[in-house]
Amino acid sequence: MLVATASISLLGLAAAHIGCSGHNIARRNIGGEHNVIYDKRQVDGSNVDVAAECAPYSYAPMANSKPKYPSIWVQPAALVPGDTEAAALFATINATVAQKVPNSNSPHGTLKGDWAGVNYPPGDADCWWTQTRCTTPAASLGLQPDITNLPEPETWGLGFDDGPNCSHNALYNFLQTNNQKATMFFIGSNVIDWPVQAIRARDDGHHICVHTWSHPYMTALTNEQVFAELYYTRQVIKEVVGVTPTCWRPPYGDVDNRVRVIASALNLSNVLWKNDTFDWSVGTNNITAADVTNNYQKIITAAGQGQYATQGLTVLNHEINNFTMQEFIEQYPNIKGAFKHIVPLSAAMNWTHPYVEQNYTFQSFDEYVAGTPASGAAAASSDAASGSASGAAGSGTGTASGAAASAASAKASSKPSSAGVTRPAAGVLVVAIAAALLL
């Protein structure tokens, strides 16, 4: 495919608003490491008062963990000095990168997606999604295609990027009331900021994936920085939540073969999307709430016209702020009316063991749509969360009234297994007022 230099310049202007919106993330995580920390435990899931949800708090189980991780919200992440285990793993992976993609054209551009002056050669040897929407790497690399479509027809693959959001209780309560599971793509810095909110996702039975440490354009990073963005997010999710994810989504969709090789070496399958609601874009370039509602309607209309009669689709939604979460709640009945099934990606892809820890067993697609309960640790977590809520599954128009497990009980229910078997590669609602650091 011929890729003109002129097109890359235009792309540098447009792609800053593809996928997640970095400006929203920065606004929601004000202060980062400079925040004052208060010795208080986070409110439980029944509390949807944003000020209470987003009050900074300390979290005892992570009290001594700060030095093990990069600084939060500093782009890009890098190897932590003295982390010999990470350094050794990176050296091995770096050698694999040199062997598989010795002539990669990246890194290129900036952390914010400015590719001015970048001359990407014709032919798309790197399978660079941002430039060509390539999702199928060359077979010689041994990489799985990126996930965009889903094998089950008339199915909406439900996921939320950029969590955990401190004020997500109303959204999570709504999902719980409707017995609706989703895939949550978590940012490592947010997990450090809001660990109890991350734990709730597990306890509610949601599927958790990686969304990098600091949300940069990944093809602009060095090999070490790509590794650090993914590795430390995976590690902090494991430490806080008790599970090791095996999937990830690149911020802005920015991925190429070099980045894919590093992610694959970390046992992370690459999940993109088929349709974007552009929910994150309100307030940018004169985009209004009505525009986003119309984006949802376009997908819903396409479903009614039979465009998804042979396959399902992944849809890009966000946990990032007031509007994105509330808009999904309002659109949920319309989505249910247009699609036969709304499922997390774990079910859509039949990932019954979506974590390295094999004691977590999720539902297959057939089990999920039939309402067959999950088993193992996943079921125990979900049952614990459901038991603390009084709302039953409804039509999709109500709001939840019950509470999720408290921080203490959530942590106590974590029983990760050390015998991991890897899977084959294959908030409401205002913008959060402050980010909390754990020390």
BABAKOL-462495 format. One record per residue (C-alpha): residue number from 0; residue in one letter; chain; y, z, x. Coordinates in steps of 0.25 Angstrom, whole numbers, plus 5000, padded with zeros to 4 digits. Each point is the difference from the previous one (the first is absolute). Layout:
residues N
[firo NUM; 'a'; 'A'; [Y; Z; X]],
...
end
This chain:
residues 439
[firo 0; 'm'; 'A'; [5000; 5000; 5000]],
[firo 1; 'l'; 'A'; [5014; 4996; 5005]],
[firo 2; 'v'; 'A'; [5009; 5012; 5001]],
[firo 3; 'a'; 'A'; [5014; 4996; 5003]],
[firo 4; 't'; 'A'; [5009; 5009; 5008]],
[firo 5; 'a'; 'A'; [5011; 4999; 4989]],
[firo 6; 's'; 'A'; [4990; 5006; 4990]],
[firo 7; 'i'; 'A'; [4998; 5013; 5009]],
[firo 8; 's'; 'A'; [5015; 5002; 5000]],
[firo 9; 'l'; 'A'; [5000; 5000; 4985]],
[firo 10; 'l'; 'A'; [4988; 5009; 4999]],
[firo 11; 'g'; 'A'; [5007; 5010; 5008]],
[firo 12; 'l'; 'A'; [5010; 5001; 4990]],
[firo 13; 'a'; 'A'; [4991; 5000; 4988]],
[firo 14; 'a'; 'A'; [4988; 5008; 5005]],
[firo 15; 'a'; 'A'; [5008; 5013; 5002]],
[firo 16; 'h'; 'A'; [4997; 5002; 4985]],
[firo 17; 'i'; 'A'; [4985; 4996; 4999]],
[firo 18; 'g'; 'A'; [4991; 5011; 4996]],
[firo 19; 'c'; 'A'; [5005; 5015; 5002]],
[firo 20; 's'; 'A'; [5015; 5002; 5002]],
[firo 21; 'g'; 'A'; [5003; 5008; 5013]],
[firo 22; 'h'; 'A'; [5014; 5004; 4995]],
[firo 23; 'n'; 'A'; [4994; 5008; 4989]],
[firo 24; 'i'; 'A'; [4990; 5007; 5009]],
[firo 25; 'a'; 'A'; [5011; 5004; 5009]],
[firo 26; 'r'; 'A'; [5009; 5005; 4989]],
[firo 27; 'r'; 'A'; [4988; 5008; 4994]],
[firo 28; 'n'; 'A'; [4997; 5007; 5013]],
[firo 29; 'i'; 'A'; [5013; 5005; 5004]],
[firo 30; 'g'; 'A'; [5001; 5008; 5013]],
[firo 31; 'g'; 'A'; [4986; 5000; 5005]],
[firo 32; 'e'; 'A'; [4998; 5010; 5011]],
[firo 33; 'h'; 'A'; [5014; 5006; 4999]],
[firo 34; 'n'; 'A'; [4997; 5006; 4986]],
[firo 35; 'v'; 'A'; [5000; 5015; 4998]],
[firo 36; 'i'; 'A'; [4986; 5005; 4996]],
[firo 37; 'y'; 'A'; [4998; 5011; 4990]],
[firo 38; 'd'; 'A'; [4988; 5009; 4999]],
[firo 39; 'k'; 'A'; [4995; 4996; 4986]],
[firo 40; 'r'; 'A'; [4988; 4993; 4994]],
[firo 41; 'q'; 'A'; [5002; 4988; 4992]],
[firo 42; 'v'; 'A'; [5000; 5000; 4985]],
[firo 43; 'd'; 'A'; [4988; 4996; 4992]],
[firo 44; 'g'; 'A'; [4998; 4987; 4993]],
[firo 45; 's'; 'A'; [5005; 5005; 4987]],
[firo 46; 'n'; 'A'; [5014; 5001; 5005]],
[firo 47; 'v'; 'A'; [5008; 4987; 4999]],
[firo 48; 'd'; 'A'; [5013; 5006; 5004]],
[firo 49; 'v'; 'A'; [5004; 4991; 5011]],
[firo 50; 'a'; 'A'; [5008; 5011; 5007]],
[firo 51; 'a'; 'A'; [4989; 5009; 5000]],
[firo 52; 'e'; 'A'; [4990; 4989; 5004]],
[firo 53; 'c'; 'A'; [5008; 4996; 5012]],
[firo 54; 'a'; 'A'; [5004; 5013; 5005]],
[firo 55; 'p'; 'A'; [4996; 5000; 5015]],
[firo 56; 'y'; 'A'; [4988; 5009; 5003]],
[firo 57; 's'; 'A'; [4991; 5005; 5011]],
[firo 58; 'y'; 'A'; [4985; 4997; 5000]],
[firo 59; 'a'; 'A'; [4992; 5010; 5008]],
[firo 60; 'p'; 'A'; [4988; 4991; 5003]],
[firo 61; 'm'; 'A'; [5009; 4991; 5007]],
[firo 62; 'a'; 'A'; [5008; 5010; 5008]],
[firo 63; 'n'; 'A'; [4995; 4997; 5013]],
[firo 64; 's'; 'A'; [4998; 4985; 4998]],
[firo 65; 'k'; 'A'; [5014; 4994; 5003]],
[firo 66; 'p'; 'A'; [4998; 4997; 5015]],
[firo 67; 'k'; 'A'; [4988; 4992; 4997]],
[firo 68; 'y'; 'A'; [5008; 4989; 4992]],
[firo 69; 'p'; 'A'; [5012; 4991; 5003]],
[firo 70; 's'; 'A'; [5013; 5004; 4995]],
[firo 71; 'i'; 'A'; [5002; 4997; 4985]],
[firo 72; 'w'; 'A'; [5008; 4989; 4996]],
[firo 73; 'v'; 'A'; [5003; 4995; 5014]],
[firo 74; 'q'; 'A'; [4996; 4985; 5001]],
[firo 75; 'p'; 'A'; [4991; 4996; 5006]],
[firo 76; 'a'; 'A'; [4989; 5010; 5002]],
[firo 77; 'a'; 'A'; [4995; 5002; 5014]],
[firo 78; 'l'; 'A'; [4988; 5007; 5007]],
[firo 79; 'v'; 'A'; [5003; 5015; 5001]],
[firo 80; 'p'; 'A'; [5001; 5004; 5015]],
[firo 81; 'g'; 'A'; [4987; 5007; 5004]],
[firo 82; 'd'; 'A'; [4992; 4995; 4989]],
[firo 83; 't'; 'A'; [4989; 4995; 5008]],
[firo 84; 'e'; 'A'; [4990; 4997; 4989]],
[firo 85; 'a'; 'A'; [5010; 4991; 4993]],
[firo 86; 'a'; 'A'; [5003; 4993; 5014]],
[firo 87; 'a'; 'A'; [4986; 4998; 5003]],
[firo 88; 'l'; 'A'; [4997; 4993; 4986]],
[firo 89; 'f'; 'A'; [5013; 4992; 5002]],
[firo 90; 'a'; 'A'; [4995; 4995; 5013]],
[firo 91; 't'; 'A'; [4987; 4995; 4995]],
[firo 92; 'i'; 'A'; [5007; 4993; 4988]],
[firo 93; 'n'; 'A'; [5011; 4994; 5009]],
[firo 94; 'a'; 'A'; [4989; 4994; 5008]],
[firo 95; 't'; 'A'; [4994; 4994; 4987]],
[firo 96; 'v'; 'A'; [5013; 4994; 4996]],
[firo 97; 'a'; 'A'; [5002; 4994; 5014]],
[firo 98; 'q'; 'A'; [4986; 4993; 4998]],
[firo 99; 'k'; 'A'; [5002; 4996; 4986]],
[firo 100; 'v'; 'A'; [5014; 4995; 4999]],
[firo 101; 'p'; 'A'; [5004; 4998; 5014]],
[firo 102; 'n'; 'A'; [5011; 4990; 4996]],
[firo 103; 's'; 'A'; [5007; 5007; 4988]],
[firo 104; 'n'; 'A'; [5014; 4996; 4997]],
[firo 105; 's'; 'A'; [5004; 5015; 4997]],
[firo 106; 'p'; 'A'; [5006; 5009; 5001]],
[firo 107; 'h'; 'A'; [5012; 4993; 4995]],
[firo 108; 'g'; 'A'; [5013; 5004; 4992]],
[firo 109; 't'; 'A'; [5005; 5014; 4997]],
[firo 110; 'l'; 'A'; [4995; 5012; 4993]],
[firo 111; 'k'; 'A'; [5009; 4997; 4988]],
[firo 112; 'g'; 'A'; [4994; 4986; 4998]],
[firo 113; 'd'; 'A'; [5011; 4991; 5007]],
[firo 114; 'w'; 'A'; [4993; 4988; 5007]],
[firo 115; 'a'; 'A'; [5013; 4993; 5004]],
[firo 116; 'g'; 'A'; [4997; 4992; 5012]],
[firo 117; 'v'; 'A'; [4985; 5001; 4998]],
[firo 118; 'n'; 'A'; [4993; 4986; 5002]],
[firo 119; 'y'; 'A'; [4987; 5002; 4994]],
[firo 120; 'p'; 'A'; [4991; 4988; 5004]],
[firo 121; 'p'; 'A'; [4994; 4990; 4990]],
[firo 122; 'g'; 'A'; [4986; 5002; 4996]],
[firo 123; 'd'; 'A'; [5001; 5015; 4997]],
[firo 124; 'a'; 'A'; [4989; 5004; 5010]],
[firo 125; 'd'; 'A'; [5004; 5014; 4997]],
[firo 126; 'c'; 'A'; [4998; 5000; 4985]],
[firo 127; 'w'; 'A'; [5013; 5006; 4999]],
[firo 128; 'w'; 'A'; [5001; 5004; 4985]],
[firo 129; 't'; 'A'; [5015; 5002; 5000]],
[firo 130; 'q'; 'A'; [5003; 4986; 5005]],
[firo 131; 't'; 'A'; [4988; 4992; 4993]],
[firo 132; 'r'; 'A'; [4994; 5010; 4990]],
[firo 133; 'c'; 'A'; [4987; 4998; 5008]],
[firo 134; 't'; 'A'; [4989; 5010; 4996]],
[firo 135; 't'; 'A'; [4988; 4994; 5006]],
[firo 136; 'p'; 'A'; [4999; 5001; 5015]],
[firo 137; 'a'; 'A'; [4992; 4991; 5009]],
[firo 138; 'a'; 'A'; [4985; 5002; 4998]],
[firo 139; 's'; 'A'; [4998; 5001; 5015]],
[firo 140; 'l'; 'A'; [5008; 5014; 5000]],
[firo 141; 'g'; 'A'; [4989; 5006; 4991]],
[firo 142; 'l'; 'A'; [5011; 5006; 4991]],
[firo 143; 'q'; 'A'; [4999; 5001; 4985]],
[firo 144; 'p'; 'A'; [5010; 4993; 4991]],
[firo 145; 'd'; 'A'; [5011; 5008; 4995]],
[firo 146; 'i'; 'A'; [4998; 5006; 4986]],
[firo 147; 't'; 'A'; [5009; 4993; 4990]],
[firo 148; 'n'; 'A'; [4992; 4996; 4988]],
[firo 149; 'l'; 'A'; [4989; 5008; 4994]],
[firo 150; 'p'; 'A'; [4986; 4996; 4996]],
[firo 151; 'e'; 'A'; [5000; 5005; 4986]],
[firo 152; 'p'; 'A'; [5008; 4991; 4990]],
[firo 153; 'e'; 'A'; [5011; 5006; 4991]],
[firo 154; 't'; 'A'; [5002; 5012; 5009]],
[firo 155; 'w'; 'A'; [5013; 5006; 5005]],
[firo 156; 'g'; 'A'; [4997; 5007; 5014]],
[firo 157; 'l'; 'A'; [5009; 5012; 4999]],
[firo 158; 'g'; 'A'; [5006; 5006; 5012]],
[firo 159; 'f'; 'A'; [5013; 5007; 5004]],
[firo 160; 'd'; 'A'; [5007; 4998; 5014]],
[firo 161; 'd'; 'A'; [5009; 5010; 5008]],
[firo 162; 'g'; 'A'; [4995; 5013; 4995]],
[firo 163; 'p'; 'A'; [4998; 5012; 4999]],
[firo 164; 'n'; 'A'; [5014; 5001; 4993]],
[firo 165; 'c'; 'A'; [5004; 5015; 4998]],
[firo 166; 's'; 'A'; [5003; 4998; 4986]],
[firo 167; 'h'; 'A'; [4988; 4992; 4996]],
[firo 168; 'n'; 'A'; [4994; 5011; 4990]],
[firo 169; 'a'; 'A'; [5005; 4992; 4987]],
[firo 170; 'l'; 'A'; [4993; 4988; 5005]],
[firo 171; 'y'; 'A'; [4987; 5007; 5005]],
[firo 172; 'n'; 'A'; [5000; 5008; 4987]],
[firo 173; 'f'; 'A'; [5001; 4987; 4992]],
[firo 174; 'l'; 'A'; [4989; 4993; 5008]],
[firo 175; 'q'; 'A'; [4991; 5013; 4997]],
[firo 176; 't'; 'A'; [5003; 5000; 4985]],
[firo 177; 'n'; 'A'; [4996; 4986; 4999]],
[firo 178; 'n'; 'A'; [4987; 5002; 5009]],
[firo 179; 'q'; 'A'; [5006; 4989; 5009]],
[firo 180; 'k'; 'A'; [4997; 5000; 5015]],
[firo 181; 'a'; 'A'; [5008; 4992; 5010]],
[firo 182; 't'; 'A'; [5000; 4997; 5015]],
[firo 183; 'm'; 'A'; [5011; 5007; 5008]],
[firo 184; 'f'; 'A'; [5005; 4994; 5012]],
[firo 185; 'f'; 'A'; [5006; 5012; 5008]],
[firo 186; 'i'; 'A'; [5010; 5000; 5011]],
[firo 187; 'g'; 'A'; [4997; 5010; 5011]],
[firo 188; 's'; 'A'; [5014; 5005; 5001]],
[firo 189; 'n'; 'A'; [5000; 5003; 4985]],
[firo 190; 'v'; 'A'; [4986; 5007; 5001]],
[firo 191; 'i'; 'A'; [5007; 5009; 5011]],
[firo 192; 'd'; 'A'; [5012; 5003; 4991]],
[firo 193; 'w'; 'A'; [4992; 5002; 4987]],
[firo 194; 'p'; 'A'; [4986; 5004; 5003]],
[firo 195; 'v'; 'A'; [4997; 5007; 4987]],
[firo 196; 'q'; 'A'; [5004; 4987; 4992]],
[firo 197; 'a'; 'A'; [4990; 4993; 5009]],
[firo 198; 'i'; 'A'; [4989; 5010; 4997]],
[firo 199; 'r'; 'A'; [5003; 4998; 4985]],
[firo 200; 'a'; 'A'; [4996; 4985; 5001]],
[firo 201; 'r'; 'A'; [4986; 5004; 5005]],
[firo 202; 'd'; 'A'; [4998; 5011; 4990]],
[firo 203; 'd'; 'A'; [5004; 4990; 4989]],
[firo 204; 'g'; 'A'; [4989; 4991; 5005]],
[firo 205; 'h'; 'A'; [5009; 4989; 5005]],
[firo 206; 'h'; 'A'; [4997; 4991; 5011]],
[firo 207; 'i'; 'A'; [5008; 5001; 5013]],
[firo 208; 'c'; 'A'; [5003; 4990; 5010]],
[firo 209; 'v'; 'A'; [5010; 4999; 5012]],
[firo 210; 'h'; 'A'; [5014; 4994; 4999]],
[firo 211; 't'; 'A'; [5004; 5002; 5015]],
[firo 212; 'w'; 'A'; [5008; 5012; 5006]],
[firo 213; 's'; 'A'; [5014; 4995; 4999]],
[firo 214; 'h'; 'A'; [5000; 4987; 4991]],
[firo 215; 'p'; 'A'; [5004; 4990; 5011]],
[firo 216; 'y'; 'A'; [4998; 4985; 5000]],
[firo 217; 'm'; 'A'; [4986; 5001; 5008]],
[firo 218; 't'; 'A'; [5001; 4986; 5007]],
[firo 219; 'a'; 'A'; [5012; 5005; 5007]],
[firo 220; 'l'; 'A'; [4993; 5011; 5007]],
[firo 221; 't'; 'A'; [4992; 5001; 5013]],
[firo 222; 'n'; 'A'; [4985; 5002; 5000]],
[firo 223; 'e'; 'A'; [5002; 5014; 5003]],
[firo 224; 'q'; 'A'; [5010; 5002; 4989]],
[firo 225; 'v'; 'A'; [4992; 4993; 4989]],
[firo 226; 'f'; 'A'; [4988; 5009; 5004]],
[firo 227; 'a'; 'A'; [5009; 5013; 4999]],
[firo 228; 'e'; 'A'; [5005; 4996; 4987]],
[firo 229; 'l'; 'A'; [4986; 4999; 4994]],
[firo 230; 'y'; 'A'; [4992; 5010; 5008]],
[firo 231; 'y'; 'A'; [5009; 5012; 4998]],
[firo 232; 't'; 'A'; [5002; 4997; 4985]],
[firo 233; 'r'; 'A'; [4985; 5000; 4999]],
[firo 234; 'q'; 'A'; [4999; 5013; 5008]],
[firo 235; 'v'; 'A'; [5010; 5007; 4992]],
[firo 236; 'i'; 'A'; [4994; 4996; 4987]],
[firo 237; 'k'; 'A'; [4987; 5005; 5005]],
[firo 238; 'e'; 'A'; [5006; 5013; 5004]],
[firo 239; 'v'; 'A'; [5008; 5003; 4988]],
[firo 240; 'v'; 'A'; [4991; 4993; 4989]],
[firo 241; 'g'; 'A'; [4987; 5001; 5006]],
[firo 242; 'v'; 'A'; [4996; 4985; 5000]],
[firo 243; 't'; 'A'; [5001; 4989; 5009]],
[firo 244; 'p'; 'A'; [5004; 4987; 4994]],
[firo 245; 't'; 'A'; [4994; 4987; 5003]],
[firo 246; 'c'; 'A'; [5011; 4991; 4994]],
[firo 247; 'w'; 'A'; [5015; 4997; 5002]],
[firo 248; 'r'; 'A'; [5012; 4992; 4995]],
[firo 249; 'p'; 'A'; [5010; 4994; 5010]],
[firo 250; 'p'; 'A'; [5014; 5003; 4996]],
[firo 251; 'y'; 'A'; [5007; 4988; 4995]],
[firo 252; 'g'; 'A'; [4986; 4993; 5001]],
[firo 253; 'd'; 'A'; [5004; 4997; 5015]],
[firo 254; 'v'; 'A'; [4987; 4998; 5007]],
[firo 255; 'd'; 'A'; [4994; 4990; 5009]],
[firo 256; 'n'; 'A'; [4987; 4999; 5008]],
[firo 257; 'r'; 'A'; [5004; 5009; 5011]],
[firo 258; 'v'; 'A'; [5003; 5011; 4990]],
[firo 259; 'r'; 'A'; [4988; 4997; 4992]],
[firo 260; 'v'; 'A'; [4991; 5002; 5013]],
[firo 261; 'i'; 'A'; [5006; 5013; 5003]],
[firo 262; 'a'; 'A'; [4998; 5005; 4985]],
[firo 263; 's'; 'A'; [4986; 4995; 5000]],
[firo 264; 'a'; 'A'; [4997; 5007; 5012]],
[firo 265; 'l'; 'A'; [5004; 5013; 4993]],
[firo 266; 'n'; 'A'; [4991; 4996; 4988]],
[firo 267; 'l'; 'A'; [5012; 4997; 4991]],
[firo 268; 's'; 'A'; [4999; 4988; 4990]],
[firo 269; 'n'; 'A'; [5012; 4993; 4998]],
[firo 270; 'v'; 'A'; [5005; 5000; 4985]],
[firo 271; 'l'; 'A'; [5012; 4991; 4996]],
[firo 272; 'w'; 'A'; [5004; 4996; 4986]],
[firo 273; 'k'; 'A'; [4999; 4989; 4990]],
[firo 274; 'n'; 'A'; [5012; 5003; 4992]],
[firo 275; 'd'; 'A'; [5013; 5009; 5003]],
[firo 276; 't'; 'A'; [5007; 5007; 4989]],
[firo 277; 'f'; 'A'; [5012; 5001; 5010]],
[firo 278; 'd'; 'A'; [5002; 5014; 4994]],
[firo 279; 'w'; 'A'; [5006; 5005; 5013]],
[firo 280; 's'; 'A'; [5011; 4989; 4999]],
[firo 281; 'v'; 'A'; [5009; 5006; 4989]],
[firo 282; 'g'; 'A'; [5014; 5002; 5006]],
[firo 283; 't'; 'A'; [4998; 4989; 5011]],
[firo 284; 'n'; 'A'; [5006; 4986; 4999]],
[firo 285; 'n'; 'A'; [5005; 5003; 4986]],
[firo 286; 'i'; 'A'; [4986; 5003; 4995]],
[firo 287; 't'; 'A'; [4999; 5008; 4987]],
[firo 288; 'a'; 'A'; [4990; 5008; 4993]],
[firo 289; 'a'; 'A'; [4999; 4989; 4990]],
[firo 290; 'd'; 'A'; [4996; 4990; 5011]],
[firo 291; 'v'; 'A'; [4988; 5009; 5004]],
[firo 292; 't'; 'A'; [4996; 5002; 4985]],
[firo 293; 'n'; 'A'; [5000; 4985; 5000]],
[firo 294; 'n'; 'A'; [4991; 4999; 5012]],
[firo 295; 'y'; 'A'; [4990; 5009; 4993]],
[firo 296; 'q'; 'A'; [5001; 4991; 4988]],
[firo 297; 'k'; 'A'; [4997; 4987; 5008]],
[firo 298; 'i'; 'A'; [4987; 5006; 5005]],
[firo 299; 'i'; 'A'; [4996; 5005; 4986]],
[firo 300; 't'; 'A'; [5004; 4986; 4994]],
[firo 301; 'a'; 'A'; [4991; 4993; 5011]],
[firo 302; 'a'; 'A'; [4989; 5009; 4996]],
[firo 303; 'g'; 'A'; [5001; 4996; 4985]],
[firo 304; 'q'; 'A'; [5000; 4985; 5005]],
[firo 305; 'g'; 'A'; [4987; 5002; 5006]],
[firo 306; 'q'; 'A'; [5005; 4999; 5015]],
[firo 307; 'y'; 'A'; [4991; 5012; 5004]],
[firo 308; 'a'; 'A'; [4987; 4996; 4992]],
[firo 309; 't'; 'A'; [4992; 4997; 5013]],
[firo 310; 'q'; 'A'; [5006; 5011; 5009]],
[firo 311; 'g'; 'A'; [5008; 5013; 5000]],
[firo 312; 'l'; 'A'; [5012; 5003; 5008]],
[firo 313; 't'; 'A'; [5006; 5010; 5009]],
[firo 314; 'v'; 'A'; [5014; 5004; 4995]],
[firo 315; 'l'; 'A'; [5011; 5007; 5009]],
[firo 316; 'n'; 'A'; [5006; 5012; 4993]],
[firo 317; 'h'; 'A'; [5007; 5012; 5007]],
[firo 318; 'e'; 'A'; [5000; 5015; 5000]],
[firo 319; 'i'; 'A'; [5014; 4999; 5007]],
[firo 320; 'n'; 'A'; [5010; 5005; 4990]],
[firo 321; 'n'; 'A'; [5004; 5003; 4986]],
[firo 322; 'f'; 'A'; [5001; 4986; 4995]],
[firo 323; 't'; 'A'; [4987; 4995; 5005]],
[firo 324; 'm'; 'A'; [4991; 5011; 4995]],
[firo 325; 'q'; 'A'; [5007; 5001; 4986]],
[firo 326; 'e'; 'A'; [5000; 4984; 4999]],
[firo 327; 'f'; 'A'; [4985; 5000; 5002]],
[firo 328; 'i'; 'A'; [4998; 5011; 4989]],
[firo 329; 'e'; 'A'; [5008; 4992; 4990]],
[firo 330; 'q'; 'A'; [4992; 4987; 5004]],
[firo 331; 'y'; 'A'; [4986; 5007; 5000]],
[firo 332; 'p'; 'A'; [4997; 4997; 4985]],
[firo 333; 'n'; 'A'; [5004; 4985; 5002]],
[firo 334; 'i'; 'A'; [4991; 4999; 5012]],
[firo 335; 'k'; 'A'; [4989; 5006; 4992]],
[firo 336; 'g'; 'A'; [5002; 4990; 4989]],
[firo 337; 'a'; 'A'; [5000; 4988; 5009]],
[firo 338; 'f'; 'A'; [4988; 5004; 5010]],
[firo 339; 'k'; 'A'; [4986; 5004; 4996]],
[firo 340; 'h'; 'A'; [5000; 5010; 5012]],
[firo 341; 'i'; 'A'; [5010; 5008; 5008]],
[firo 342; 'v'; 'A'; [4993; 5005; 5012]],
[firo 343; 'p'; 'A'; [5002; 5006; 5014]],
[firo 344; 'l'; 'A'; [4996; 4991; 5012]],
[firo 345; 's'; 'A'; [4988; 5008; 5003]],
[firo 346; 'a'; 'A'; [4994; 4997; 4987]],
[firo 347; 'a'; 'A'; [5005; 4985; 5000]],
[firo 348; 'm'; 'A'; [4993; 4998; 5014]],
[firo 349; 'n'; 'A'; [4988; 5009; 4997]],
[firo 350; 'w'; 'A'; [5004; 5009; 5011]],
[firo 351; 't'; 'A'; [4991; 5012; 4996]],
[firo 352; 'h'; 'A'; [5002; 5006; 5013]],
[firo 353; 'p'; 'A'; [5014; 4997; 5003]],
[firo 354; 'y'; 'A'; [5002; 5011; 5011]],
[firo 355; 'v'; 'A'; [4993; 5002; 5013]],
[firo 356; 'e'; 'A'; [4995; 5013; 4994]],
[firo 357; 'q'; 'A'; [4988; 4996; 4992]],
[firo 358; 'n'; 'A'; [5000; 5012; 4991]],
[firo 359; 'y'; 'A'; [5011; 4994; 4992]],
[firo 360; 't'; 'A'; [4993; 4990; 4990]],
[firo 361; 'f'; 'A'; [5009; 4992; 4991]],
[firo 362; 'q'; 'A'; [4997; 4992; 4988]],
[firo 363; 's'; 'A'; [4996; 4985; 5001]],
[firo 364; 'f'; 'A'; [5007; 4990; 4991]],
[firo 365; 'd'; 'A'; [4990; 5001; 4989]],
[firo 366; 'e'; 'A'; [4999; 5015; 5001]],
[firo 367; 'y'; 'A'; [5016; 5001; 4999]],
[firo 368; 'v'; 'A'; [5001; 4991; 4988]],
[firo 369; 'a'; 'A'; [4989; 5007; 4993]],
[firo 370; 'g'; 'A'; [5006; 5014; 5003]],
[firo 371; 't'; 'A'; [4988; 5005; 5008]],
[firo 372; 'p'; 'A'; [5005; 5012; 5008]],
[firo 373; 'a'; 'A'; [5001; 4999; 5015]],
[firo 374; 's'; 'A'; [4990; 5009; 5008]],
[firo 375; 'g'; 'A'; [5001; 5009; 5012]],
[firo 376; 'a'; 'A'; [5013; 5005; 5006]],
[firo 377; 'a'; 'A'; [5008; 4989; 4993]],
[firo 378; 'a'; 'A'; [4995; 5006; 4987]],
[firo 379; 'a'; 'A'; [5002; 5014; 5004]],
[firo 380; 's'; 'A'; [5015; 4998; 5003]],
[firo 381; 's'; 'A'; [5003; 4992; 4988]],
[firo 382; 'd'; 'A'; [4993; 5010; 4991]],
[firo 383; 'a'; 'A'; [5008; 5011; 5006]],
[firo 384; 'a'; 'A'; [5013; 4993; 4997]],
[firo 385; 's'; 'A'; [4996; 4996; 4986]],
[firo 386; 'g'; 'A'; [4996; 5014; 4997]],
[firo 387; 's'; 'A'; [5014; 5005; 5003]],
[firo 388; 'a'; 'A'; [5006; 4990; 4990]],
[firo 389; 's'; 'A'; [5000; 5001; 4985]],
[firo 390; 'g'; 'A'; [5004; 4985; 4997]],
[firo 391; 'a'; 'A'; [4988; 4991; 4996]],
[firo 392; 'a'; 'A'; [5000; 4985; 5002]],
[firo 393; 'g'; 'A'; [5009; 4993; 4990]],
[firo 394; 's'; 'A'; [5006; 4987; 4997]],
[firo 395; 'g'; 'A'; [5008; 4998; 5012]],
[firo 396; 't'; 'A'; [5013; 5005; 4993]],
[firo 397; 'g'; 'A'; [5000; 5015; 5001]],
[firo 398; 't'; 'A'; [5003; 5009; 5012]],
[firo 399; 'a'; 'A'; [4991; 5010; 5006]],
[firo 400; 's'; 'A'; [5002; 5015; 4997]],
[firo 401; 'g'; 'A'; [4990; 5006; 5010]],
[firo 402; 'a'; 'A'; [5001; 5005; 5014]],
[firo 403; 'a'; 'A'; [4992; 4995; 5012]],
[firo 404; 'a'; 'A'; [4994; 5010; 5010]],
[firo 405; 's'; 'A'; [5009; 5008; 5008]],
[firo 406; 'a'; 'A'; [5002; 4998; 5015]],
[firo 407; 'a'; 'A'; [4991; 5011; 5003]],
[firo 408; 's'; 'A'; [4988; 4996; 4992]],
[firo 409; 'a'; 'A'; [5002; 4986; 5004]],
[firo 410; 'k'; 'A'; [4998; 5003; 5014]],
[firo 411; 'a'; 'A'; [4989; 5009; 4997]],
[firo 412; 's'; 'A'; [4992; 4989; 4993]],
[firo 413; 's'; 'A'; [5001; 4991; 5013]],
[firo 414; 'k'; 'A'; [4986; 4999; 5006]],
[firo 415; 'p'; 'A'; [5000; 4988; 5009]],
[firo 416; 's'; 'A'; [4987; 4995; 5007]],
[firo 417; 's'; 'A'; [5000; 4998; 5015]],
[firo 418; 'a'; 'A'; [4988; 4990; 4998]],
[firo 419; 'g'; 'A'; [5008; 4988; 4997]],
[firo 420; 'v'; 'A'; [4994; 4987; 4998]],
[firo 421; 't'; 'A'; [5010; 4988; 5000]],
[firo 422; 'r'; 'A'; [5001; 4990; 4989]],
[firo 423; 'p'; 'A'; [4999; 4986; 5004]],
[firo 424; 'a'; 'A'; [5013; 4993; 5001]],
[firo 425; 'a'; 'A'; [5001; 4992; 4989]],
[firo 426; 'g'; 'A'; [5091; 5066; 4953]],
[firo 427; 'v'; 'A'; [5008; 5005; 4981]],
[firo 428; 'l'; 'A'; [5008; 4999; 5003]],
[firo 429; 'v'; 'A'; [5011; 4998; 5009]],
[firo 430; 'v'; 'A'; [5000; 4996; 5015]],
[firo 431; 'a'; 'A'; [4995; 5012; 5007]],
[firo 432; 'i'; 'A'; [5011; 5008; 5005]],
[firo 433; 'a'; 'A'; [4995; 5004; 5014]],
[firo 434; 'a'; 'A'; [4988; 4999; 5009]],
[firo 435; 'a'; 'A'; [4994; 5012; 5006]],
[firo 436; 'l'; 'A'; [4994; 5002; 5014]],
[firo 437; 'l'; 'A'; [4989; 5010; 5001]],
[firo 438; 'l'; 'A'; [5005; 5008; 5012]],
end
